[in-house]
Amino acid sequence: MINSSSYAMPDNRIELIQGDITKLAVDAIVNAANQSLLGGGGVDGAIHRAAGPGLLEECRSIGGCPTGEARITRGYNLPAKFVIHTVGPVYHGGKYGEAEKLASCYRSSLKLAVDNGLKTIAFPNISTGVYGYPKEEASQLAIAVVKQFLAGDETIEKVVFCCFDHENYSLYHRLLSTC
């Protein structure tokens, strides 16, 4: 990890880390996947490489995932026990329901974690890479959805926002510091 910082949220269940999500020993890491679930670039490719071929084999058996939904697989060679794959929206100016689809990614992932008895989950920055979602808008939405979910759920003990680069880490740091 490059940086790690916890913030005094009302229930202390949100943490911010700068580092590699594939190295986190949590119950589940979230994969910003494409609809095929068969790997790609960015976080998706890194997770598939780190997990090994078993992940790809299991993903083939799932048959894909629509935008805004989530699917769960084992973690294979990852320190995380599970991978929750969610497909974020491609950003087209915000006029095609992108915000609701992105919010659904976070809600669906958290619900899947709860449904599977998971206590700790780590999220990357969904849709902000090649899918082009504006980073500040996406991070504000992510934080709001997670906080809202946690307010109504006691199963999840820790949600980690894991930012690979300093730009996203600084953005989340600023936003979480003002919550």
Sequence and secondary structure as in RCSB ss.txt:
>XXXX:A:sequence
MINSSSYAMPDNRIELIQGDITKLAVDAIVNAANQSLLGGGGVDGAIHRAAGPGLLEECRSIGGCPTGEARITRG
YNLPAKFVIHTVGPVYHGGKYGEAEKLASCYRSSLKLAVDNGLKTIAFPNISTGVYGYPKEEASQLAIAVVKQFL
AGDETIEKVVFCCFDHENYSLYHRLLSTC
>XXXX:A:secstr
  EEEE   TTS EEEEES GGG  SSEEEEEE TT S  SHHHHHHHHHH HHHHHHHHHHT   TT EEEEE 
TTSSSSEEEEEE    STT SSHHHHHHHHHHHHHHHHHHTT  EEEE  TTSSTT   HHHHHHHHHHHHHHHH
HT SS  EEEEEESSHHHHHHHHHHHHT 
